[in-house]
Amino acid sequence: MTELEYQFKKIMKEVVREVLLEEIEKGSLAPPPKNKQNTKVPEPKQIKPRNSDSIIRPKELSKLLSVSTTTLWRWESNGELPKKIELAGRAVGWRYGDIQKWLGYD
């Protein structure tokens, strides 16, 4: 997305928001329902105790952190996760102890 497209999109969002608020004030539109979902970031899920040298695979790590595996790969490519370990073929994982340190538990 170019800077011009980004600015246009931003302005359009503001204009649409203003129009919707005006219509709600006039009474021609009902206000949106209140979102009852918890918007707080969930705490990492606890997993069974394990040896700090054991390997945690991407699917389990994504559940532990409550993020998608796509987010894990983005973090990994940006250098935000500890160094991954290549197991065999395309299989990878992380040392459990490294993840604990990264989360600040150790």
N, C-alpha and C positions, 0 to 999 in steps of 0.2 A: 504494500500500500504506500503510495507516495504521500509526501507531506500535504499536498493540496487535497488529496482524497481524504486524508485523516482529518484535516481542518473542516472540510465540507461535512463529513459524517458527524463531527462534534457539534457543528452549528445546527445541523438538521435535528439532532437529538434534543438540543436545547429548545428549538422552535416547537417541535412536536410536544415536548413536555409542557411548555407554556400554553399551547392550544388546549391540551387535555385538561390542565388545571382550570383554565377559563371555562371550559364546558362543564366541568364538575361544579364550579361555583354557580353557574347559571342553572344547574339542575338538569341539564339535558343528558348528562352522563352520570352513572353511579360511580362512586369512588371504588378503587380496586379493593378486593378483600384483604384483610390483614394477613400477613404471612405468619403462620404459626410455627414454622420450622425454626429450629434452633440454628442461628447463624454463627455460633461460636465454632472455632476450629476444634475438632474433637481431640482429646488427649490420645497419644499413641496407645494402642491396645497392648495389653500385657500378653506375653507368650510364655510358654513353659520355660523354666530355668534351663540353661544349657551351658556347656563349656564355651569359654570365650574364643576358642579356636574353631568352633563348629561353624559350618557354612549356612548362611541364610539365603535362600533363593529369592529371585525377584518377586514372585507371586506372594510369598509369605511376607516379604519386606513391605510390599505395597499395602497389605492388610494391616500390618503392624503400624505403619505411618498414616493409614487412612488416606492414601493417595492412589492414583492410577499407576499402572506400570509405565505408561507413557510419561508421566511426571518423573518417575525414577530415571528413565532414559535421558530425559532432558536435563535433570540434575547431574547425571553422570557425565553427559557430554559437556556441561558447563563447569565441571570440576567441583561441584557442590557436595557430592557424596564421597565417602572414602573410596580408595582404590578397589576396584572389583577384582575378582579372581576368576580366571578362565579355567573351567573344570575339564571339559572335553567337548570337542566340536564347537558348537555355538553356546553351550551351557555355561552360565556364569553365576556367581554368587558373591557374597561379602562375608568377611569374618564377623561373627556375632559381636566379638569384643570391640572391633572397630566401629560398628554401628552404635554400640552402647556409649563409647567415648564421644562419637559424633553427636549423639543425643544429649550428652552431658550427664549420663547416669554413672559414669565411672570417675 
